[in-house]
Every structure is written in structure tokens, then in C-alpha cells.
């Protein structure tokens, strides 16, 4: 897998995460004015491997 950092049509910074087969499995969902903010978003996703997964289908309302 790899992160790709790029600029969108309006010139904002974005990232996407590509799997080995070329499919995009995640993206920034928003454009960033500053490259540093976009890189920070990538860092947060990298750290997310330690975040627990919660199955919301088993939650009682």
C-alpha cells in the first residue's frame, strides 16, 4: 500500500491510500490549503492501526 499526495483542481492538497492492486481504499475526503495539514492527516491515518474497531450493528439505541 502507498499514500499518494496530490493537488486537486482548485489547488488544494489531498491524499489517497492505494492498495497493491491499484484500488483506492481511503482518501482525505477534503482538500487542505496547506501541504503540512495534509501530511498531518496522513500521519493520523497511519496511527489509526492502534484504534479499536467498534461494531455499531451490535449497539443498542
DONU-738648 format. One record per residue (C-alpha): residue number from 1; residue in three letters; x, y, z. Coordinates in Angstrom, 2 decimals. Layout:
// DONU-738648
[NUM; "ala"; [X; Y; Z]];
...
This chain:
// DONU-738648
[1; "unk"; [0.00; 0.00; 0.00]];
[2; "unk"; [1.06; 3.58; -0.51]];
[3; "unk"; [-0.13; 7.09; 0.24]];
[4; "unk"; [-0.35; 9.48; -2.69]];
[5; "unk"; [-0.18; 13.21; -2.05]];
[6; "unk"; [-1.58; 15.41; -4.82]];
[7; "unk"; [-3.37; 18.66; -5.67]];
[8; "unk"; [-6.99; 18.77; -6.79]];
[9; "unk"; [-8.47; 21.06; -9.47]];
[10; "unk"; [-8.84; 24.10; -7.13]];
[11; "unk"; [-5.23; 23.59; -5.96]];
[12; "unk"; [-5.93; 22.09; -2.54]];
[13; "unk"; [-3.75; 19.30; -1.13]];
[14; "unk"; [-5.29; 15.83; -0.85]];
[15; "unk"; [-4.14; 12.30; -0.10]];
[16; "unk"; [-5.33; 8.85; -1.08]];
[17; "unk"; [-4.30; 5.40; 0.07]];
[18; "unk"; [-3.84; 2.88; -2.73]];
[19; "unk"; [-3.77; -0.89; -2.30]];
[20; "unk"; [-1.27; -3.10; -4.14]];
[21; "unk"; [-3.86; -3.78; -6.86]];
[22; "unk"; [-4.22; -0.04; -7.57]];
[23; "unk"; [-7.60; 0.44; -5.93]];
[24; "unk"; [-8.10; 3.47; -3.71]];
[25; "unk"; [-9.07; 2.21; -0.25]];
[26; "unk"; [-9.21; 5.58; 1.55]];
[27; "unk"; [-8.89; 9.28; 0.80]];
[28; "unk"; [-8.72; 12.58; 2.62]];
[29; "unk"; [-12.35; 13.43; 1.94]];
[30; "unk"; [-11.43; 17.12; 1.94]];
[31; "unk"; [-8.84; 19.40; 0.42]];
[32; "unk"; [-6.24; 21.14; 2.57]];
[33; "unk"; [-4.89; 24.62; 1.89]];
[34; "unk"; [-1.52; 23.76; 3.44]];
[35; "unk"; [0.56; 20.72; 2.49]];
[36; "unk"; [1.58; 20.33; 6.15]];
[37; "unk"; [-2.06; 19.85; 7.17]];
[38; "unk"; [-2.49; 17.18; 4.51]];
[39; "unk"; [0.64; 15.39; 5.72]];
[40; "unk"; [-0.74; 15.56; 9.26]];
[41; "unk"; [-3.91; 13.81; 8.01]];
[42; "unk"; [-1.75; 11.03; 6.56]];
[43; "unk"; [0.05; 10.70; 9.90]];
[44; "unk"; [-3.27; 10.33; 11.72]];
[45; "unk"; [-4.35; 7.52; 9.40]];
[46; "unk"; [-1.01; 5.76; 9.88]];
[47; "unk"; [-1.54; 5.87; 13.65]];
[48; "unk"; [-5.09; 4.54; 13.32]];
[49; "unk"; [-3.82; 0.95; 13.35]];
[50; "unk"; [-3.92; 1.20; 17.15]];
[51; "unk"; [-7.52; 2.42; 17.27]];
[52; "unk"; [-10.15; -0.18; 18.26]];
[53; "unk"; [-12.91; -1.18; 15.84]];
[54; "unk"; [-16.44; -0.89; 17.20]];
[55; "unk"; [-19.22; -2.92; 15.57]];
[56; "unk"; [-22.07; -0.41; 15.59]];
[57; "unk"; [-24.56; -3.02; 14.39]];
[58; "unk"; [-24.48; -4.60; 17.84]];
[59; "unk"; [-25.10; -1.35; 19.74]];
[60; "unk"; [-28.43; -0.85; 21.46]];
[61; "unk"; [-30.05; 2.51; 20.74]];
